[in-house]
C-alpha cells in the first residue's frame, strides 16, 4: 500500500510509492501535467537543450555566445542529454579556437501532477527522478606552447 500526504503549500496529495510498486492512472480519469524542472538563474551563456529545437539553431546560438563570452554552459535533461553531448562535441570540433569541455552529471527530482477529469477524483502528485548533464565549453587561455 502507498501512503499519501498533503502538501500544505499546494493542497495536492503526494503519493509515497515504493520503487517496486507502480500505480497506473487511467488517462480517461486523470490528465497528466508534468511540472517544469527547477532551473538555475538563466545567464546569457546558458543554453538549455531539448529535442524539439533545431540542432543547427542551438549550434549557432552557442557560437554566438562564445564570441562575447569565454564559456557557454549547455544543459540537457533526460532524453536530451545525448543531444547536449553531441552539441558540445560539435562546437569543439568546428571551432577555430581551442576549446575544452567540463562535464557534470546529476539527478533531478521532477514532479508529475494528476488532475482528475471528473469532480469525483482527487488531485495526485508523484515525484520521479531524471538524469541531467551540464557541459561547460570554454576557451583555453593563451599559453606559451614552447615552455618559455
QUITA-V846791 format. One record per residue. N is the residue number from 1. PHI is phi in whole degrees, -180 to 180 (* if undefined). PSI is psi in whole degrees, 0 to 359 (999 if undefined). OMEGA is omega in radians with two decimals (none if undefined). Layout:
BEGIN
N;PHI;PSI;OMEGA / N;PHI;PSI;OMEGA
END
This chain:
BEGIN
1;*;152;3.11 / 2;-104;148;3.10 / 3;-104;137;-3.13 / 4;-116;146;3.06 / 5;-131;151;3.10 / 6;-94;133;3.06 / 7;-80;119;-3.04 / 8;-67;331;-3.10 / 9;-75;319;-3.05 / 10;-107;344;-3.10 / 11;74;14;-3.11 / 12;-96;136;3.14 / 13;-76;130;3.12 / 14;-107;129;-3.13 / 15;-89;132;3.02 / 16;-103;100;-3.05 / 17;-111;127;3.07 / 18;-60;151;-3.10 / 19;-60;328;-3.08 / 20;-78;344;-3.08 / 21;-119;120;3.14 / 22;-113;134;3.10 / 23;-97;133;3.11 / 24;-108;137;3.13 / 25;-109;140;3.14 / 26;-72;124;-3.12 / 27;-65;342;3.08 / 28;-77;334;-3.12 / 29;-94;328;-3.07 / 30;-129;146;3.03 / 31;-108;128;-3.12 / 32;-84;127;3.05 / 33;-124;116;3.13 / 34;-91;122;3.10 / 35;-72;152;3.07 / 36;-69;144;3.11 / 37;-71;156;3.08 / 38;-67;134;-3.14 / 39;-115;151;2.97 / 40;-73;161;3.08 / 41;-57;128;-3.06 / 42;-74;131;3.08 / 43;-109;170;-3.11 / 44;-67;338;-3.12 / 45;-103;18;3.05 / 46;-96;132;3.08 / 47;-125;118;3.11 / 48;-97;117;-3.06 / 49;-92;135;2.97 / 50;-135;172;-3.07 / 51;-82;352;-3.10 / 52;-91;330;-3.10 / 53;-75;143;3.14 / 54;-62;134;-3.08 / 55;-63;318;-3.12 / 56;-65;325;3.10 / 57;-67;320;3.10 / 58;-67;321;3.11 / 59;-63;315;3.13 / 60;-64;321;3.13 / 61;-64;320;3.13 / 62;-65;317;3.12 / 63;-65;323;3.09 / 64;-64;320;3.09 / 65;-64;321;-3.10 / 66;-71;342;3.07 / 67;-69;324;-3.07 / 68;-104;335;-3.10 / 69;-111;164;3.09 / 70;-88;348;3.14 / 71;-152;163;3.04 / 72;-135;139;-3.14 / 73;-108;121;-3.11 / 74;-106;124;-3.11 / 75;-111;130;3.07 / 76;-133;136;-3.10 / 77;-123;129;3.04 / 78;63;238;-3.09 / 79;-67;344;3.13 / 80;-87;355;-3.12 / 81;-62;314;3.10 / 82;-62;326;3.11 / 83;-68;322;3.09 / 84;-65;319;3.11 / 85;-65;315;3.12 / 86;-62;319;3.12 / 87;-61;314;3.13 / 88;-63;319;3.14 / 89;-68;323;3.10 / 90;-68;323;3.08 / 91;-63;314;-3.14 / 92;-64;321;-3.11 / 93;-71;318;-3.01 / 94;-92;356;-3.10 / 95;-77;146;3.09 / 96;-82;339;3.13 / 97;-104;151;3.12 / 98;-68;131;-3.13 / 99;-125;149;3.06 / 100;-118;158;3.13 / 101;-120;142;3.02 / 102;-130;120;-3.02 / 103;-113;133;3.03 / 104;-127;135;3.07 / 105;-115;155;3.13 / 106;-157;175;3.05 / 107;-116;132;-3.09 / 108;-111;135;3.09 / 109;-89;126;-3.13 / 110;-118;154;3.14 / 111;-124;130;3.06 / 112;-109;133;3.09 / 113;-105;138;3.08 / 114;-112;110;-3.13 / 115;-97;129;-3.13 / 116;-70;141;3.10 / 117;-81;340;-3.11 / 118;-121;158;-3.10 / 119;-66;338;-3.07 / 120;-78;347;-3.08 / 121;-88;164;3.08 / 122;-103;152;3.01 / 123;-77;135;3.08 / 124;-126;150;3.08 / 125;-133;138;-3.08 / 126;-133;135;3.13 / 127;-97;142;3.07 / 128;-142;170;-3.12 / 129;-119;150;3.11 / 130;-143;152;-3.13 / 131;-84;151;3.14 / 132;-139;152;3.09 / 133;-134;139;3.03 / 134;-125;121;-3.10 / 135;-116;122;3.07 / 136;-97;118;3.07 / 137;-105;118;-3.05 / 138;-136;154;3.14 / 139;-77;141;3.04 / 140;-76;144;3.09 / 141;-70;153;3.10 / 142;-68;112;-3.14 / 143;-121;147;3.12 / 144;-78;116;-3.09 / 145;-77;343;-3.12 / 146;-83;350;3.12 / 147;80;17;-3.13 / 148;-89;999;none
END
